[in-house]
Amino acid sequence: MNEKQALEAFAALSQETRLRIVRLLVTAGPQGLPAGAIGEAMDGASSSRMSFHLGQLEHAGLVVSRREGRSIIYSAAYPALAGLITFLMRDCCQGHPEVCNPAIATLSCCCEPVGEQADA
């Protein structure tokens, strides 16, 4: 991810509803959610409001859409989100890994398969 792409992503995420949508879609997983379900989760937001926000997120590359029958399903663009994290962390430690270790540990903990967390 280059600086221009990162700025577009951050601009899209700097609005409360769009940030909530991305977090919802990350939680939903790769199968995504239909636009109507996203609107319901956003306190029953109107379809025009959801269309605007989802369009902004799609333009920034943070979500992708696909048509399934009459529904449009939106999913988090995991490669783009990973690219944004990489962009932020790429030069973080400058030879001092203790600077980045807390962030890396947090991400590692969040990404463990469910069965492994229960065993710990």
C-alpha positions in Angstrom: 0.0 0.0 0.0 1.4 3.4 -0.9 0.8 6.7 0.9 -2.0 7.8 -1.4 -3.9 4.6 -0.9 -3.4 4.8 2.9 -4.7 8.4 3.0 -7.8 7.3 1.1 -8.4 4.4 3.5 -7.9 6.6 6.5 -10.2 9.3 5.1 -12.9 6.6 4.6 -12.4 5.3 8.1 -12.5 8.7 9.7 -16.3 8.7 9.7 -18.1 6.9 12.6 -20.6 4.9 10.5 -18.0 3.8 8.0 -15.6 2.6 10.8 -18.5 0.7 12.3 -19.3 -0.9 9.0 -15.8 -2.1 8.5 -15.6 -3.5 12.0 -19.0 -5.3 11.4 -17.7 -6.8 8.1 -14.5 -7.9 9.6 -16.5 -9.7 12.2 -18.8 -11.2 9.6 -16.0 -12.9 7.9 -15.3 -13.6 4.2 -19.0 -14.5 3.5 -19.9 -10.9 4.2 -23.4 -9.4 4.8 -26.2 -8.1 2.6 -26.6 -4.4 2.4 -29.9 -4.6 4.3 -28.4 -6.4 7.2 -25.6 -3.8 7.4 -28.2 -1.0 7.4 -30.1 -2.8 10.3 -26.9 -3.1 12.3 -26.3 0.6 11.8 -29.4 1.5 13.7 -31.7 1.0 10.8 -30.0 3.4 8.5 -31.7 4.2 5.2 -30.7 2.4 2.1 -29.5 5.6 0.5 -27.3 6.4 3.5 -25.8 2.9 3.5 -25.3 3.1 -0.3 -23.3 6.3 0.2 -21.1 4.9 3.0 -20.6 1.5 1.4 -19.6 3.3 -1.9 -17.0 5.4 0.0 -15.5 2.3 1.6 -15.5 0.4 -1.7 -13.9 3.3 -3.5 -11.2 3.3 -0.8 -10.7 -0.4 -1.4 -11.7 -1.5 2.1 -14.8 -3.4 1.2 -15.8 -5.5 -1.9 -19.2 -6.2 -3.2 -20.8 -9.1 -5.1 -24.3 -9.7 -6.4 -26.1 -12.8 -5.2 -29.5 -12.9 -6.8 -31.3 -9.6 -5.9 -28.9 -8.8 -3.0 -25.6 -7.1 -2.9 -23.3 -8.7 -0.4 -20.4 -6.7 1.1 -17.3 -8.1 2.6 -14.2 -6.7 4.2 -11.2 -6.5 1.8 -8.8 -8.3 4.1 -5.8 -7.8 1.9 -6.4 -4.0 1.9 -6.8 -3.9 5.7 -3.7 -6.0 6.1 -1.9 -3.6 3.7 -3.0 -0.6 5.9 -1.7 -2.2 9.0 1.6 -3.1 7.2 1.8 0.5 6.0 1.5 1.8 9.6 3.9 -0.7 11.1 6.5 -1.2 8.3 9.1 1.1 9.8 8.0 1.1 13.4 10.8 -0.5 15.3 13.9 0.9 13.5 16.0 -1.9 14.9 14.2 -1.9 18.3 11.7 -4.8 18.2 10.4 -4.0 21.7 8.6 -1.0 20.1 6.5 -3.2 17.8 6.2 -6.3 20.0 3.0 -5.1 21.9 1.1 -4.5 18.6 2.3 -7.7 17.1 1.3 -9.6 20.3 -2.1 -8.0 20.2 -2.7 -9.0 16.6 -1.4 -12.6 17.2 -3.7 -13.0 20.1 -6.7 -11.8 18.1 -6.0 -14.1 15.2 -5.6 -17.4 17.0 -8.1 -20.1 15.9 -10.9 -20.4 18.4 -9.9 -23.9 19.5 -6.4 -22.7 20.4 -7.7 -19.9 22.6 -9.8 -22.3 24.5 -6.8 -24.6 25.1 -4.6 -21.8 26.6 
